[in-house]
Amino acid sequence: MSLTLRVLAPDQSVFDDTADEIILPSTTGLLGVLPGHISMVTAIDFGVLRVLKNGNWDSIALTGGFAEVESNEVTVLVNKAEIGKNIDSAKAEAELEKAKNQLSQTQDTSPEKIKAQEALNKAKAWFQASKSD
């Protein structure tokens, strides 16, 4: 028995295939989903979704959204997503360093601090996904 996984972003369908196991980056921590999982909806955080199929793990970098599990179908709706093997690791690492520097240069009470933290979270997710495949 397997799961059907769909990862959708506003501009594209990122992934639509079966999987043996899925690990979601929910806002409350990592959430494993196996066939037969109970129905649920969860908020998705910046992070890496891991997909196990035929003994191999693949990664998908995600930004915030929601996931629904229903009858062995998992639908993930996010603001942005990219399959790890399609991410340029060197570029992702450069973006991570840039985001770290930007965060360290912002004032603690400024609205830019929130934007800088989000940029850092996104850069971390993309870098981790690029290294996972």
C-alpha positions in Angstrom: 0.0 0.0 0.0 1.3 3.5 -0.8 0.4 7.1 -0.4 -0.4 9.6 -3.2 1.5 12.9 -2.6 0.7 16.2 -4.3 2.8 19.2 -3.6 1.2 22.4 -5.1 2.5 25.9 -5.2 0.6 28.9 -6.7 2.6 28.8 -9.9 3.1 25.0 -10.4 2.5 21.4 -9.5 5.8 20.5 -7.9 5.2 16.8 -7.2 2.4 14.4 -8.1 3.3 10.7 -7.5 3.1 7.9 -5.0 5.3 7.4 -1.9 5.9 4.8 0.7 6.4 7.3 3.5 6.4 11.1 3.9 8.0 13.3 6.5 6.4 16.8 6.7 7.9 19.9 8.3 4.9 21.0 10.3 4.9 24.0 12.5 4.9 21.7 15.6 7.8 19.6 14.4 8.4 16.8 11.9 5.4 14.7 11.1 5.7 11.2 9.6 2.9 9.9 7.4 2.5 6.2 6.5 -0.3 4.5 4.6 -3.4 4.2 6.8 -2.6 7.5 8.6 -5.7 9.2 10.2 -7.2 12.1 8.4 -5.8 15.5 9.5 -4.8 19.0 8.5 -1.6 20.6 9.6 0.3 23.9 9.1 3.5 23.6 7.2 6.6 25.5 8.2 9.7 26.5 6.2 11.6 23.2 5.8 12.3 20.1 3.9 9.6 17.5 3.0 11.1 14.0 2.7 9.6 11.4 0.4 10.5 7.7 0.5 9.8 5.7 -2.6 11.4 2.4 -3.6 13.9 2.6 -0.8 15.2 6.1 -1.9 14.6 9.4 -0.1 14.0 12.6 -2.1 13.7 16.1 -0.7 11.4 19.0 -1.5 12.1 22.5 0.0 9.0 24.2 1.2 7.8 27.5 2.5 4.8 27.9 4.7 1.4 26.4 3.9 -0.9 23.6 4.8 -1.0 19.8 4.4 -4.1 17.5 4.3 -4.0 13.8 4.9 -7.1 11.9 3.8 -7.6 8.3 2.7 -3.9 7.7 1.8 -3.7 11.0 -0.1 -1.5 13.8 1.0 -2.0 17.2 -0.5 0.5 19.9 0.4 -0.4 23.5 -0.5 2.6 25.9 0.0 3.7 29.4 -1.1 6.8 28.0 -2.8 8.4 24.6 -3.3 11.3 23.1 -5.2 12.6 19.5 -5.6 16.0 19.2 -3.9 17.8 17.7 -6.8 16.8 20.7 -8.9 18.4 23.2 -6.5 22.0 24.4 -7.2 23.8 23.6 -4.0 26.4 26.3 -4.4 23.8 29.0 -5.1 21.7 27.8 -2.1 24.8 28.0 0.1 25.5 31.5 -1.1 21.9 32.6 -0.4 22.2 31.1 3.1 25.3 33.1 3.9 23.7 36.2 2.5 20.6 35.7 4.6 22.7 35.1 7.7 24.6 38.4 7.1 21.4 40.3 6.5 19.8 39.0 9.7 22.8 39.9 11.8 22.7 43.5 10.4 19.1 44.2 11.2 17.8 45.9 14.4 16.0 43.6 16.8 12.9 45.7 16.9 12.6 46.5 13.2 10.1 45.0 10.8 13.0 44.1 8.6 14.1 41.6 11.2 11.0 39.5 10.5 11.7 39.6 6.8 15.3 38.7 7.3 14.4 35.8 9.6 12.0 34.5 6.9 14.7 34.8 4.2 17.1 32.9 6.5 14.5 30.1 7.1 13.8 29.8 3.3 17.6 29.7 2.5 18.1 27.0 5.2 15.4 24.9 3.7 16.7 25.2 0.1 20.3 24.5 1.2 19.2 21.4 3.3 17.1 20.1 0.4 20.0 20.6 -2.1 22.3 18.5 0.1 19.7 15.7 0.8 19.6 14.1 -2.6 
